[in-house]
């Protein structure tokens, strides 16, 4: 991932799906008051992404740059790392993150 933005596939998806009139540009936004979980899979080890600052950048783009801009104040980012070498463990981590998100109280 380039240090100045989202991975290309994710950016393309956001550009096509989170568009004007759906995610922003109307008030109140259709996403106001919604809870969002951004759940991603990464092939590499977590320390590589954290040390390089990529995880923090990705989290900031998804929570502040997209979610809050579109009116969703309660957004969480979880990345399941090391999916290539430990795919089963990564999927279990992703499932646990989803279950935690669903069980957590809504933040105001």
C-alpha positions, -999 to +999 in steps of 0.1 A: +000+000+000+013+034-009+019+056+021-006+082+008-038+063+005-059+031+005-050+000-015-062+004-051-089-023-049-104-009-017-103+027-030-121+016-062-147-002-042-152+029-019-154+052-050-181+030-066-202+021-036-198+049-011-209+075-036-226+109-035-263+106-027-258+073-008-230+078+016-226+116+015-241+146-001-275+142+016-284+153+051-289+135+072-265+109+056-279+074+052-250+062+073-257+086+102-260+066+134-248+033+118-220+011+132-194+000+108-168-027+110-141-025+084-127-061+084-097-067+062-073-096+055-035-090+050-011-116+038+019-103+058+027-103+094+012-077+117+045-062+129+054-053+093+023-032+089+024-016+123+061-007+122+058+008+088+028+029+099+004+013+074-020+000+099-024+034+115-028+051+082-054+026+070-073+029+103-073+067+100-085+067+064-113+043+071-126+058+104-120+095+099-116+100+062-146+078+051-168+067+080-170+099+099-172+120+068-202+100+058-219+104+092-210+071+109-193+080+141-190+044+154-165+027+131-140+000+139-111-014+118-098-049+123-072-065+101-065-102+102-028-105+095-007-134+082-034-149+061-010-166+036+009-187+062-018-190+088-051-186+070-072-206+094-059-186+124-065-154+105-100-163+097-106-172+134-093-138+144-116-122+118-146-141+132-136-131+168-134-095+157-168-097+141-183-113+172-167-087+195-181-059+173-216-074+173-216-079+211-202-045+219-225-017+230-231+011+205-208+040+210-225+074+210 
